Amino acid sequence: MARKTRRVGDFAYDAVKVLNEARKVFGNSADVNVWLNSPHAALGGKVPAALLFTAQCADLVLQELVRLKTGQQLKK
C-alpha cells in the first residue's frame, strides 16, 4: 500500500495540536522536548516526534498524551 503524502498544513496542524496537549501535560518546554524526543513503550518504543508524519500516528501520540493527563492505565 502506498503511503499517502500529507500536505504541509495538515502536518503543521497536527504538530500544533500535539505541542499544545504536551504543554498541558508537562507544563514546560524542556519536559515537552524530552518527552517528544524519547522512545515510549506505550507508542511501541517509538519517538513521538517521529510519529507526526501521518495523521493516524499523530492521533496515537495525542491519545497517549490524554492518557497521561487523565492518569488512565495502559490497555493490555
N, C-alpha and C positions, 0 to 999 in steps of 0.2 A: 504494500500500500504506500503510495507516495505521501510524503509529508507536506501538508498544506503550509504554504508560506503566509506568514502573518504580516499585516500592514504595520508600519511603524507606530501609527496612532493606537492600534489595538494593544501592541506590546507596552507602549508608554502608559496607557490607561490601566492595564493590569499591574504594572510595576508600581504605579502610584497607589493603587488600592492596597497592595501588599505592604508598601512602606508605611502608609497611614495606619494600617492594622498593627504592624510590628511596633510602631511608636506607642500605640495604645497599650500593648502588652509589656514592652520593655522600658518605656519611658525616656530613654535617652539614645542618642545616635550611636554611641560607642557600642552599647549592647545590641542594638539593631544590626549594626555592621558585623559583629561577631556571629550573631545567630544566622544572618543571611549567607554568610560565607563559610559555615561549618557544616559538615555532614550530620544528618539526623536519622536515627533509626526509624522514626515514625514516617519518614519520607524515603524509606528503602535505602538508607545510607547515603542519600544524595544531598547535594548542597542546594538550599532553597533558591539562591540567585540563579543557578543554572537551570532551574525548572520553569523559569518565567517565559521561556520562548514559545510555549504552546499554551493555549487557553486552558486546556484540561489540567495541565500540570500547575499552572498558576492558581487554579481553583483548589488543588490539593494543598498548596502552600497556604492559601487563605484558610482552608478548613483546619489545618494544623495550628495556625495562629489563634483561631477561635477556640479550638480545643484547649490550648494553653491558657487563654484568657479566662475561660469558664471552669477550668480545672477538671474537665472530663477525662476519664481514663481511656487509654488506647483500647480499641476493639481487638480481640484476639481471634 
